[in-house]
Amino acid sequence: MFLRRLVNLLQPDFDVTLLDLRKADGKVPLFKGHIISPFHSRFLSILWLQWRLLCQNHGVLHFHFSDVKGLIFVAFLLRRSQATILSLHHGVTSVSARYQQVLRFLAPLIRRKIGTIHALNTDQQAFYQSVIGFADSAVFQCPTHISPDDQDQPLTAETRSLLAEVMPYVLTSGVGNRLNRADLVLDYWATRPKDGMHLVVSIYGDIDPHYADELRKKATALPTATLIGAMPENDFNALLKSAAVYIRPAEVDSFGIAVADSLAFGTPVLASDACNRADDVHVFGRYNMAEMADKLEEILLETTGRASEETPNDRSADYRKLYSLLAATDLQPEKGSI
């Protein structure tokens, strides 16, 4: 979602190509320049990406990876682009001592390949500087929030039906794997007093089928819980806007688009401390479900059950400035390329 919003933001000023390593059945390009790997195998997809990067030369090359494994990959990658930037979309607080040793050893190679680091928060900035050795001037710190486009599309019939059935409700969402800990929210929901409040659990992306089955069994056993899959962004934003609370219990996380969107919509947010959170987010220890439960009930007991006001977090201007600076030598006479 972040990449789609970023591409929409940049396309008026840049020629954008998105090389996508993740091939999945039914996955379709988001725009003309979205090129999906022809291989299901991750190893073959990496070879495919290396071939594409050697054949194409863009003014700016921006790597977007989930975690620190991407840094190891970049250390050995060959590229021709003039400027390179890298973002890791998950927090770095869970990086093991062994991985840190490997990264310290590879740090000279990584710094040679990456000119600018995009840090989502102060934790990441400290990690890049202390472990990899990037200078202050090489780190651009900015959360990954670009506001959603104004969308006037009508909601799908499924979403309208869901909203009619579950109001009022608490919403949690994340990629369908155990790191996002929707199972723990369902476990708590089975124990809390019944007061008419519903729980909606949304999973999407690379779903672990065994974990999804576990969630389905837990949700089916609860009359006040519903498990849903991926849906159009407009529909999911409608769920965020109408939720009493949005919960983000993930063990590994970034600032989070859903967290930022919720604040922008005026929906209270309760999130784990897996990474730095915005000031208006209610935070609990990421392994402390008792604290999560206490804070959730406190929020639900508030008179309105809503945030007092919308909290904008849009960083579009920061990203426009970043890419314009990196591609400055490539902007004349035609549009720059990314």
N, C-alpha and C positions, 0 to 999 in steps of 0.2 A: 504493500500500500504506500509506504514512504517513497519507494522508487517510482511508482506511477505518478504520485504527486510531484516529485522532483522533476521528472521528465516533462510533465505538463508546464511546470514553471519555467524550464530552461528552453523549451523548443522555440519560442519566439526569437531567441537570440543565438541559439546554437544548433548545429546539426548533431543529433544525439543518436548513438547506437548503444543498445543494451544487449550485452552478451550474457545469456542466461545458462548457467551450468546445470540447472535442475530441469530435466525432462520428466514429464508426468503425463499419463494418459488423459486425454481431453484438454490439456493445457494449450491455450491459443495465444498468439502474440497480442500484446496490448496496443501496439502501434507499428507502423511500417518498419521502423528501425529496431524492433525487438526480435532478436535472433536466438532461438532456443536450441540448445545442444541436440544433435540428432541421436545421442547415445543415452541409454539409461545408466550405463556403467559410469560411476564417478571418475575412475581412472581414465577412461576413454574421453570423458567430457573435459578433463584437465588437459589432455593432449590436444583436443580440439581447440580449446581456448588458447593454448600456447601457439598453435598454428595460426589462429586468427590474429593474434597480437603481433606476430612477426610479419603477416601479410598486410596488415592495416596500420596506419600511423595516424593517431588522433592527437589533437593539440593537448588535451587533458585526458588522462586515464585514471578513472576512479574505481578502486576495488571496494566492493561491499561484501563483507563476510560476516558470518555469525559469531565466530569466536577466535581464540588465539591460534588455532590451527591454520587460519588464513595467513598469519604472519610467517609461519614456517614455509608455506607454499610460495609466498611472494619472494622469499629469500633466494629461491632457485629459478625464478621466472625470468624469461627474456622478454624485453619489450622495447619498442622504438619511440614511444610517445615522449613529447617534450616535457610535460609536467605530470607528476603522479601524486595521487592522494589516496589514502586508505581509511576506511571506516570499519570498526567492529561493532556490530549492533547489539551484542550482549555485554553485560558488565564484565569486569575483570577481577572481581573480588574473590572468585572461586578458583583462580589459576593455581595449580599445584606447584609445590616447590620444584618438582622434577621438570615441569614445563618451563618454569622460570629459568632454570639452569640451561636448558636447551636454547631458550630465547636469548639469554645473555651471550651464549657462545655464537649464535647466528646474528647477533645485533649489528655487527659491521656490514654484513651482507644486506640486512633489512634496510638499514639507513642509506645504503648505496642505491637501493631500488625505489625507495619512497621519499619524495621530497617534502610532502606535507601530510601530517596526521590529523584526522578529524576525531577529536575526543568528544564523547557525548556528555561528559560530566567531569568533575574534579578528580574522582577516583581514577578514571581512565587517563586523564592528563598526567597524574603522578606516576601511574604504571608505565606509560610510554617514556617518560623522562628518566625514571629511576632504573627500570629494567632494560629498556631498549637503548636509552641514551640519547633520545631526541632533544634538541635544544628547545628552549621556550619559544623561540621565533618560528619553529617548524610545526607547532601544535595549534590547531584551530579548534577551540572548544565551543560546541553548540549542540543543544538537544535536537533530536530528529523530528521536530514538529513543523509540518507545513499544513496550514489549515485546509480542510476539505473544500472542494469546489462547491459553489452554490448549486445544488441539485434539486430540480423541480420534478424529477421523475416520480410517478406514483409508486407507492409501496406494492410489493407483490401480494397476492392473495394470501400466501402462506404467512407472511409477516403480519398482515392485518389480522388474520385469525389468531396468531400467537399473542399479539398484544391484547386482543379481546379476552383471551383465556387466562393470562397470567398476571394481570394488574392486581395489586402492586407487586413489584418484584425487585430482587437483587440480581445483578448481572456479573458474571465472571467469564473471561474469555482467554484464549491463548492457543498456540500451536498444540496439536493433540499428542503431547508426550508428558511424561511424569514430572519433568522439571517445572511445569506450569502449575502443578499441585491442585488441579480442580478436584481431585479425589478427596483431598483433605477438607475442602469446602463442603462437599457432599456429605462427608462423614459428620461434620458439625451440624449440617442441616437436619440430619436424622435425629439429633438429640435436642434441638432447640424447641421451645414451646410453640405450638401451632397458633398463629395469630392472623392468618390470612395472607401473610407474606409468602411469595413464591420465589424460587431460585431458578435462574436460567443460566445454563452452562453452554458456552459456544466454543467449539473446537474447529480448527481449520488447518490448512497447510499440510506439512508432512506428518500424517497421523499414524501413530503406532497402533496397529489393529488390536493388539492384545490390551493395550491401555484403554482404547476406545470401548472395547467390550466390557472392561471393568467399570468404566464410567456409565455405560448404558445400563448395566445391571443395578448399580447404585441408584441411578436416577429413576429407573422403572419401579424400584421398591418404595419410592417416596411419592406420595400423591401431590406434593407441593414442589416438585423439581422437574425440570425439563431439559433434556440434552438436545442441542441443535448443531448442525454443521455449518459450512461456509454459506454466506449469503452476500448479495450485492452490498457495496459500501453504503449506499443510501439507506438501505434497510437496516444495516447494523448501526448506523448513526442514529436512526430513529429509536432503536433499542437503548442506546446510550442516553439519549435525551430524556427518555421516559423512565429510566431506572431510578429507584430510590437511592441505591448506592452501587457504584462499580467497584468490584474487588479484584485486585491483582496480586495473587499469592505466590508468584513465581520465585523459584530459588535462584535463577539466573535471568537477568533482565536488563533492558536499556531504559532510557527515560520512558519510552512507550508511547506510541501514537494514540492508542485507546485511552491511556491515562490523560494525555494532553487534551484530546478531543473532549473527554468527559468534563474536564475543568472548563474548557471553552464553552461547553453547553450548559454549565451550571450544575452539573451532577456531582455530588460528593464522591470522593475517591478514597478507598482504603487499600494500601499497597504494602508489600514487603519491603524490607530495607536491602534488597538485592543490589540496588544501585542508588545513586543520588536521586531524590524525588523533589518535585517542585514544592515550594513552601506551603501551598494550600492542600497538599496531600496528607491524609492521616496515615501514619507509618507504624508498622509493627515488625518485630523480629521475624525473619523469614522462616525460621523453624518453630516459632512460638504460636501455635494455633490457639492456645488459650487467650493470648493477648489479642489475636485477630478477632476472636469471638467477642471479647469484652468491648473492644473498640467498635465493632460492627453494631452491637446492641446499643451502645451510646449514641452512635450516629442515627440509628433508626428511631431512637427516643426523642430526638430533637423535634421541636414543634412543627417545623415545615418538612423535615426530611430532605431538604434541598440545600445546596450551597447558596449563600446569601447573594452572590452575584457571579456573573460569568467572568472567567479568568483567561484572557487571551494569552496564547503562548506561541503565536505564529512567528517563525524565523525565516520567512521567505527572503526578506531583504538581505539577511546574512549570507544565504546561499548564493544569491545573485552576485553579491560583492565578491565572495570567495572565487567563484568560477570566472568572473570577469578579470580578476587580478591574475589568476593562474594562466588564463588563455590570452592575456593582453597582447602578446606578440603574434597571436594567431587570429586576431579579430579583423584585420584589414587585409584585403578589401572586402572579403566575404565573411559570412558568419563563421565563428569558431566551431571546432568539432570536439565532441566529448564521446 
